[in-house]
Amino acid sequence: MRNKIMVALVVPVLMGFTLCSPAVAEGSYTVTVVQGLQNSGRRALDNSAEIVGQIYTQTGDYNAYCWKDGTLTALGHLPGDGFSGAYSINTHGQIVGESYGYTNMTDQPVLWNHGVIQPLGLLDGYLYGAADAINDLGQAAGGCTNDFYFSTTEATLWKDGKIEDLEPLAGDPGSFATALNNWGVVIGLSQSTRTRGVFWIGHKAIELAGLGGGDTEPNSINDWGHIVGRSLSADGNQYATFWDFWKKGKLSLLPGLPGATFSNAENINQEDVIVGYSGPDAADEHAVVWKQGRVFDLNALIPAGSGWVLQQAVTINGHDQIFGFGLLNGVPSAFLLTPDKS
């Protein structure tokens, strides 16, 4: 969704997990430049290393794309629209996102099924929508709204041919679903003057514990019910966080790199490997991976002298391949990391 609330704040290293020097991490990675994606927005990565997302072009267009083996392919949009965004892909190659147009003021949640685009439909009484996530059963989640710019939304689940609304927390005007797993557990946001992370039991929102700073955002959930994201603390710092759905949403803190005051956990795979970023502030982020509660700087796990500064690791697949963004010889670039075989 174009205007999903994101807050850039700062994060210190916290207790609760073991902080480990990158030098002792097992394994290393080969870096591949992902051409054409340095200006992309949200993105997803499947087990065949296909990347989908949205590109912001120099002409001001917003185009859904897929990248595979060095080839970038536009996914297109619904007839009459001019723009699109692809936000999630499942193991069957099904992709969800949105198709929209500013001239005709349309915005529809869509599914690309092996290259064929189709609308998912809207909640009754709503004009616009976007799908942010799809699981391997073809269930999708996102939100619908009557505001073209998505300032207030109703979390939505597309399941078994039905369109269902997911209510916000009591007293909040809006909600949005950001991810779901293959058991149908949906996570997302309940929104008012602050953003609170939630999961849904049936259609009822249950708040995820936060750190008292007013904003919490879960980003990803795996089939074990393990949820990762970020939470703002009362002292104004932002912490990478881990919740356990099966332990009533119990909150744990993920460690940052030494001296870090800013971190976020972006994605978790089925093996509980987590990726994100950590650093002293938003201007000095390092891409990181968390394994068994330990944090490793991915810059220490690629060949020395590569010219790369890996800044953000944003998604990981079942083969531990990682997609993200950084600087290559000072130029903004996208990367795909592939674990070296040993």
C-alpha positions as CSV (number, residue, x, y, z in Angstrom):
1,M,0.0,0.0,0.0
2,R,1.4,3.3,-1.0
3,N,0.8,5.3,2.2
4,K,1.3,2.6,4.8
5,I,2.5,4.2,8.0
6,M,6.2,3.8,8.6
7,V,8.1,5.6,11.3
8,A,11.9,6.0,11.3
9,L,13.2,6.2,14.8
10,V,16.3,5.1,16.8
11,V,17.3,1.8,18.7
12,P,19.9,0.7,21.3
13,V,21.2,-2.7,22.0
14,L,19.1,-4.6,24.5
15,M,19.4,-7.6,26.7
16,G,17.4,-10.8,26.1
17,F,19.4,-12.3,23.2
18,T,23.1,-13.1,22.8
19,L,25.1,-10.5,20.9
20,C,27.7,-12.2,18.8
21,S,30.6,-10.9,16.8
22,P,30.2,-11.2,13.0
23,A,33.6,-12.9,12.9
24,V,32.2,-16.1,14.5
25,A,29.2,-16.4,12.2
26,E,29.1,-19.6,10.2
27,G,29.0,-19.3,6.4
28,S,29.5,-16.5,3.9
29,Y,27.6,-15.1,1.0
30,T,28.0,-14.4,-2.7
31,V,26.7,-11.0,-3.8
32,T,24.7,-10.5,-7.0
33,V,23.8,-7.1,-8.3
34,V,20.1,-6.9,-9.0
35,Q,20.0,-4.4,-11.8
36,G,17.1,-1.9,-12.1
37,L,15.8,-2.2,-8.5
38,Q,17.8,0.6,-6.8
39,N,14.7,2.8,-6.8
40,S,12.2,0.1,-5.8
41,G,9.7,0.2,-3.0
42,R,8.4,-2.8,-1.1
43,R,9.5,-6.2,-2.4
44,A,9.3,-10.0,-1.8
45,L,11.5,-13.0,-2.7
46,D,10.4,-16.6,-3.3
47,N,12.4,-19.8,-3.1
48,S,13.4,-19.7,-6.8
49,A,15.0,-16.3,-6.2
50,E,12.3,-14.4,-8.1
51,I,11.9,-10.9,-6.7
52,V,8.7,-8.9,-7.0
53,G,8.0,-5.3,-6.0
54,Q,7.3,-1.8,-7.3
55,I,9.8,0.5,-9.1
56,Y,9.7,4.3,-8.9
57,T,10.9,5.5,-12.3
58,Q,12.5,8.8,-13.3
59,T,9.3,9.7,-15.1
60,G,7.3,9.4,-11.9
61,D,5.6,6.0,-12.8
62,Y,5.0,3.2,-10.3
63,N,5.3,-0.1,-12.0
64,A,4.9,-3.7,-10.6
65,Y,7.8,-5.9,-11.7
66,C,9.4,-9.3,-11.3
67,W,13.1,-9.9,-11.5
68,K,14.5,-13.4,-12.3
69,D,18.0,-14.4,-13.3
70,G,19.0,-10.9,-14.4
71,T,15.8,-10.2,-16.3
72,L,13.4,-7.5,-15.2
73,T,9.8,-7.9,-16.4
74,A,6.9,-5.5,-16.0
75,L,3.8,-7.1,-14.6
76,G,1.3,-4.6,-16.0
77,H,-1.9,-3.2,-14.6
78,L,-5.7,-3.4,-15.1
79,P,-7.2,-1.9,-18.2
80,G,-7.6,1.9,-17.8
81,D,-5.0,2.1,-15.0
82,G,-1.6,3.6,-15.3
83,F,0.3,2.2,-12.3
84,S,0.7,-0.9,-10.2
85,G,2.7,-2.4,-7.4
86,A,3.5,-6.1,-6.5
87,Y,3.9,-6.7,-2.8
88,S,4.0,-10.5,-2.1
89,I,4.7,-13.8,-3.9
90,N,3.9,-17.4,-2.8
91,T,5.6,-20.7,-3.6
92,H,3.3,-21.2,-6.6
93,G,4.3,-18.0,-8.2
94,Q,1.1,-16.1,-7.4
95,I,1.6,-12.4,-6.8
96,V,-0.6,-9.9,-5.1
97,G,-0.6,-6.1,-5.0
98,E,-2.6,-3.2,-6.4
99,S,-3.5,-1.6,-9.8
100,Y,-4.4,2.1,-9.8
101,G,-4.8,5.3,-11.8
102,Y,-4.7,8.9,-10.9
103,T,-6.7,10.1,-13.9
104,N,-9.7,7.8,-13.3
105,M,-9.1,7.6,-9.5
106,T,-9.2,3.8,-9.3
107,D,-7.3,1.5,-7.0
108,Q,-8.0,-2.2,-6.9
109,P,-6.3,-5.1,-5.0
110,V,-5.1,-7.6,-7.7
111,L,-3.7,-11.1,-8.2
112,W,-1.2,-12.0,-10.9
113,N,-1.6,-15.7,-11.6
114,H,1.3,-16.7,-13.8
115,G,1.2,-13.4,-15.6
116,V,-2.5,-13.0,-15.8
117,I,-3.9,-10.1,-13.7
118,Q,-7.3,-10.1,-12.1
119,P,-9.0,-8.0,-9.5
120,L,-9.5,-9.6,-6.0
121,G,-12.6,-7.5,-5.2
122,L,-13.4,-5.0,-2.4
123,L,-15.3,-5.1,0.8
124,D,-18.9,-4.0,0.4
125,G,-19.2,-0.2,0.6
126,Y,-15.5,0.4,-0.2
127,L,-14.0,2.0,-3.3
128,Y,-10.3,1.2,-3.1
129,G,-7.9,-1.5,-1.8
130,A,-4.6,-3.2,-1.9
131,A,-3.3,-6.7,-1.1
132,D,0.0,-6.8,0.8
133,A,0.5,-10.5,1.4
134,I,-0.4,-14.0,0.0
135,N,0.2,-17.4,1.5
136,D,0.7,-20.8,-0.2
137,L,-3.0,-21.5,0.0
138,G,-3.8,-18.5,-2.1
139,Q,-5.3,-16.5,0.8
140,A,-4.4,-12.8,0.6
141,A,-4.5,-10.0,3.1
142,G,-4.3,-6.2,3.0
143,G,-6.9,-3.4,3.3
144,C,-9.8,-1.5,1.7
145,T,-10.6,2.2,2.0
146,N,-12.8,5.0,0.8
147,D,-9.8,7.3,0.8
148,F,-7.8,7.1,-2.4
149,Y,-4.6,7.9,-0.5
150,F,-5.2,5.2,2.2
151,S,-5.2,7.5,5.2
152,T,-7.8,5.2,6.9
153,T,-8.3,1.6,5.9
154,E,-10.1,-1.6,7.0
155,A,-8.0,-4.7,7.2
156,T,-9.2,-7.3,4.7
157,L,-8.8,-11.0,4.1
158,W,-9.4,-12.7,0.7
159,K,-10.1,-16.3,1.5
160,D,-11.8,-19.2,-0.3
161,G,-13.6,-16.8,-2.7
162,K,-14.9,-14.6,0.1
163,I,-13.9,-11.1,1.2
164,E,-13.8,-10.6,5.0
165,D,-13.1,-7.5,7.1
166,L,-10.8,-7.6,10.1
167,E,-11.7,-5.1,12.7
168,P,-9.3,-2.7,14.5
169,L,-8.8,-2.5,18.2
170,A,-11.7,-1.0,20.1
171,G,-11.7,2.8,19.6
172,D,-9.4,2.8,16.6
173,P,-10.7,4.0,13.3
174,G,-8.5,2.0,11.0
175,S,-6.6,-1.3,10.5
176,F,-4.4,-2.9,7.8
177,A,-3.2,-6.5,7.4
178,T,0.5,-6.8,6.5
179,A,1.2,-10.5,6.5
180,L,-0.2,-14.0,7.0
181,N,1.1,-17.5,7.3
182,N,-0.1,-20.8,5.9
183,W,-2.2,-21.5,9.0
184,G,-4.2,-18.4,8.2
185,V,-2.9,-16.3,11.1
186,V,-3.0,-12.7,10.0
187,I,-0.9,-9.8,11.5
188,G,-1.1,-6.1,10.9
189,L,-1.8,-2.7,12.3
190,S,-4.5,-1.0,14.2
191,Q,-4.3,2.7,13.6
192,S,-5.4,6.0,15.3
193,T,-3.0,8.7,16.4
194,R,-0.5,5.9,17.0
195,T,0.1,2.5,15.3
196,R,-0.3,-0.7,17.3
197,G,0.7,-4.2,16.1
198,V,-2.1,-6.8,16.2
199,F,-2.9,-10.3,15.2
200,W,-6.5,-11.5,14.5
201,I,-8.4,-14.5,16.1
202,G,-11.3,-14.8,13.7
203,H,-12.2,-11.2,13.0
204,K,-11.2,-9.9,16.4
205,A,-7.9,-7.9,16.8
206,I,-5.6,-8.8,19.7
207,E,-2.9,-6.3,20.5
208,L,0.8,-7.3,20.4
209,A,2.8,-6.1,23.4
210,G,4.8,-3.0,22.7
211,L,7.5,-1.1,24.5
212,G,5.5,1.9,25.6
213,G,6.5,4.4,23.0
214,G,3.2,4.5,21.1
215,D,4.1,2.7,17.8
216,T,4.6,-1.0,17.1
217,E,4.7,-2.7,13.7
218,P,4.8,-6.4,12.9
219,N,6.3,-7.1,9.5
220,S,6.4,-10.9,9.0
221,I,5.1,-14.2,10.4
222,N,6.2,-17.7,9.7
223,D,4.3,-21.0,10.1
224,W,5.6,-21.5,13.7
225,G,3.7,-18.3,14.6
226,H,6.9,-16.4,15.1
227,I,6.4,-12.7,14.3
228,V,9.1,-10.0,13.8
229,G,9.0,-6.3,13.4
230,R,9.8,-3.2,15.4
231,S,8.5,-1.3,18.5
232,L,9.1,2.2,19.8
233,S,10.1,2.5,23.4
234,A,9.2,5.2,25.9
235,D,12.7,6.8,25.6
236,G,12.2,7.3,21.8
237,N,14.3,4.4,20.6
238,Q,13.2,1.8,18.2
239,Y,13.9,-1.9,18.8
240,A,13.8,-4.9,16.5
241,T,11.3,-7.2,18.1
242,F,10.1,-10.8,18.1
243,W,6.7,-12.1,19.2
244,D,5.5,-15.7,19.8
245,F,1.9,-16.2,18.7
246,W,1.6,-19.5,20.6
247,K,2.8,-17.8,23.8
248,K,0.1,-15.2,23.7
249,G,2.2,-12.8,21.7
250,K,5.1,-12.8,24.2
251,L,7.6,-10.1,23.3
252,S,11.4,-10.5,23.1
253,L,14.0,-8.0,22.0
254,L,16.5,-8.7,19.2
255,P,20.0,-7.4,19.8
256,G,21.5,-4.6,17.6
257,L,25.1,-4.3,16.4
258,P,27.6,-2.8,18.9
259,G,26.8,0.8,19.4
260,A,23.5,0.6,17.5
261,T,20.6,2.9,18.3
262,F,18.3,2.0,15.4
263,S,17.1,-1.4,14.2
264,N,14.2,-3.2,12.6
265,A,13.4,-6.9,11.8
266,E,11.9,-7.0,8.3
267,N,11.4,-10.7,7.5
268,I,11.6,-14.2,9.0
269,N,11.7,-17.5,7.1
270,Q,10.4,-21.0,8.2
271,E,13.8,-21.8,9.8
272,D,13.5,-18.7,12.1
273,V,16.3,-16.9,10.3
274,I,15.5,-13.2,10.5
275,V,16.8,-10.3,8.4
276,G,16.7,-6.5,8.9
277,Y,19.1,-3.7,9.7
278,S,20.8,-2.1,12.6
279,G,23.0,1.0,13.2
280,P,23.5,4.2,15.2
281,D,20.8,6.0,13.2
282,A,18.8,5.8,9.9
283,A,21.7,7.4,8.0
284,D,24.2,4.7,9.0
285,E,22.4,1.3,8.8
286,H,24.0,-2.1,8.3
287,A,22.1,-5.1,6.9
288,V,22.0,-7.8,9.5
289,V,20.9,-11.4,10.0
290,W,19.7,-12.9,13.2
291,K,20.3,-16.6,13.8
292,Q,19.3,-18.4,17.0
293,G,19.0,-15.0,18.7
294,R,22.5,-13.8,17.6
295,V,23.0,-10.8,15.3
296,F,25.6,-10.7,12.5
297,D,26.6,-7.8,10.2
298,L,26.2,-9.1,6.7
299,N,29.0,-6.8,5.5
300,A,31.4,-9.1,7.4
301,L,30.1,-12.1,5.5
302,I,30.8,-11.0,1.9
303,P,34.1,-10.9,0.1
304,A,36.4,-8.1,1.3
305,G,37.0,-5.3,-1.2
306,S,33.7,-6.0,-3.0
307,G,32.8,-2.3,-3.0
308,W,29.5,-3.0,-1.2
309,V,28.0,-1.4,1.9
310,L,25.0,-3.5,2.6
311,Q,22.5,-1.2,4.3
312,Q,19.1,-3.0,4.5
313,A,18.2,-6.7,4.3
314,V,14.5,-6.7,3.6
315,T,13.5,-10.3,2.8
316,I,14.8,-13.8,3.0
317,N,13.6,-17.1,1.3
318,G,13.6,-20.7,2.4
319,H,17.2,-21.2,1.0
320,D,18.5,-18.3,3.1
321,Q,18.9,-16.1,0.1
322,I,18.6,-12.4,1.1
323,F,17.4,-9.4,-0.9
324,G,18.2,-5.9,0.1
325,F,19.6,-2.5,-0.7
326,G,22.9,-0.8,-0.2
327,L,25.7,1.1,-1.9
328,L,28.0,-0.3,-4.5
329,N,31.1,1.9,-4.9
330,G,28.9,4.7,-3.4
331,V,26.0,4.2,-5.8
332,P,22.6,3.1,-4.5
333,S,22.1,-0.6,-5.6
334,A,20.0,-3.7,-4.9
335,F,21.6,-7.0,-4.0
336,L,20.8,-10.7,-3.7
337,L,22.9,-12.7,-1.3
338,T,23.3,-16.4,-1.8
339,P,24.9,-18.6,0.9
340,D,28.2,-20.1,-0.2
341,K,28.2,-23.9,-0.2
342,S,30.8,-25.5,2.1
